[in-house]
């Protein structure tokens, strides 16, 4: 029974460890994805600046690639984020990211139309910088929340492993003690059986001796 209990505890702990490992991998992937999203937005901003300065469409390649990638990264984060605090940060960052992409596209279009004065005025107004700063704050908070969650998950997993080890040790010791006790009881029962046989044999011999004495 104890061995069965130990096996059941080990199996349950193994299943929980596997689930915990999956959750940790998902959380780590979310952190990487959020960092990639922020980096992709920076690449888009860098490509836009290069185009604004030169008017060369080659500089728009990072922007175009980033614009296509950002939507996919946001969808990936929305589909995998379960932490409520992190979800709030992501919900706050999503409209900011969309607005940032619109702002980048609008200024690029002005540059295409050679409205240099308007472009300079829009850039000097600092709206794009404000958007990017707000995005950094929200995504930074998202990443920190997920990192804290990852640390807590590791602590919980270590606690479960300690409980598993303690349960295995306790059941192993109890099994050993019960095995020793069982061996002792078997030995004592066998000894009592032998003593009874010896007593019965002695009684039989005494009867034979008494009968012999009577005959003599």
N, C-alpha and C positions, 0 to 999 in steps of 0.2 A: 504493500500500500504506500509506504514511504517512497519507494523508488518510483512508483507511478506518479505520486505527487511531485517529486523532483523533476521528472520528465515533463510533466504538464507545465510546471512553472518555467522550466527552461524553454519549452516550445513557445509559451505565451510571451516570454521576454524576447525571444528571437524574433517573433512576429512584430512586437512593438518596436524593437530596434530597427527592423527593416523599414517600418513605416516612418520612424523618426529620421532615418537616413534619407528617405525620399523627401520628407518635409524640409530637411536641412539643405539638400541639393536644390530644391525648388526655391528656397529663400535665397541661397547663394546666387542662383541664376537671376533672380529678381534684382539683386544688388548689381550684378554685372550688366544687366539690361538697362537699368536706370542710369548707370555711369555711361554706358554706350549712347543712350539717348542724349544726355547732356553733351557728350563729345561730338555727336553728330550735329547738334544745333550749333556748336562752336565752329564746326567745319563749314556749315551753311553760311554762317555770318562771315567767316573768313573769305569764302568764295565770293560773297556779295561785295565785300570791301575791295577785293582785287578787281572785280568788274567795274565798280564805281570809279576806281582810280584810272583804269586803263581803257575801258570800253571794249576790251577783248573778250569774246565769248568763251575763250578757253578757260578763263577763270571761273566761269559759271558751272563747270563740271562738278566740283565738290558740292556746290549748292544744289544742283539738280539731283545728284545721288543722295544727298542728305534729305531732301524734300520727300523723295520716294521712301526712304528708310524710316523716317520719323513716325509715320502713321502706323507702320507695322510694329514698331517698338512700343508705341502707346497701346495698341491692341493686345500685344503680348503681356504687358504689365497689367492691364485691366482684367485680362482673363486668368491671371495667376495670383493676384494679390488678394489675400484673405484677411490680413491684419487690418483692423478698423482704422487705427491711427495712420498707417501707411496709405490706406485707401483714401482717407481725407486729403492727405498731401497730394496724391495722384490726381484726385478730382479737382483740386485747386490748380494743379500744374497744367492739366489738359487744355483748358481754354487759353491759358497764357501761351502755351506752345503753338496752338492754332493761330492765335493773334500774331505771334512772332513770325510765323511763316507768311501770313498775309502782309505784314509790314515789310518783310524782306522782298516779297514779290512786287509790292507797290513801288518801292524805291528803285528796284531793278527796272521796272517798266518806265519810270520817270527818266532813268538814265538812258534807256533805249530811245526815248523821245527827245533826248539831248536837253532836258530841262535841268541844266546843271545848277542853276540858282535855287530851284525848288529842292533838288536833291540835297544840296548843302544845308539849306534851311531845315529840312526834315531830319538830317543827321544831327545837326547842332541842337535841335530841340531835345534830343536825348530820350525820346520815347522808346526807341529800340533798345537802348541800354537799360532803361527801367524794366522793360519786359524781360530781358535776359537776366537781370539781377533777381527779379521775382522768381523766375524759373529756377535759377540756381538755389534760391532759398528753399523752395518747395521740394525740388528733387534731392537737395542735400538732406533735408529733414526726412524725406522718404528713405534714403539710403541709411541714415543713422538709425531710424526706427527698425528697419529690416536687420541691420547689424546687431542691434540690441536683442531682437527676436532670435537671431541665430545663436547668440551667446547663451540666451536662456534655454534654447533647445539643447545645446550641448551640455549645459548643467543638468537639465532634466534627464538626459540620456545617461550621464555618468551616475546619477542617483539611482536610476533603474538598474544599471549594471551592478552597483554596490548591493542593492537589495537582492538581485539575482544571486550574486556570489554568496551573500549571507544565507539565503534560503538553501542553496546547494550545500554549504558547509553544515548547516544545522541538520538538514535531512540526512546527510552522509554520516554525521556523528551519531544521530539517533538510530540510523540503520545499523551502524557498527555495534552500538550498545545493545540494541535488540538482538542482533545476531549472537553476541557474546552471552546475553541472558538466555536466549533460546538454546544455545549449546550447553549452558550450565544446567538448565532445567531438563534437557534431554539426558545429560550425564547423571543427574540426580535421580531421574525416573528409572534409568537403567540400573543404577546402583541399588535402588530400592527393590527393583525386580530381582536382582541377583541375591540380595539379602533374604527376600521371601523364599526364593528357591533353596537357598542354603538352610534356612530355618525349617522349611518343609522336609528337606532331605535329612536334617538332624533329627526331627521328630520321627521320621520313618525308621532311622537307624536305632533310635531309642526304643521304639516299639519292638523292633526285631530283637534287640538285646534283652528286653524285659521278657519276651516270649521264650528266648533261649534260656534265660535264668530260671524261668518258671519250669521249663522242661528238665533242666538240670536238678 
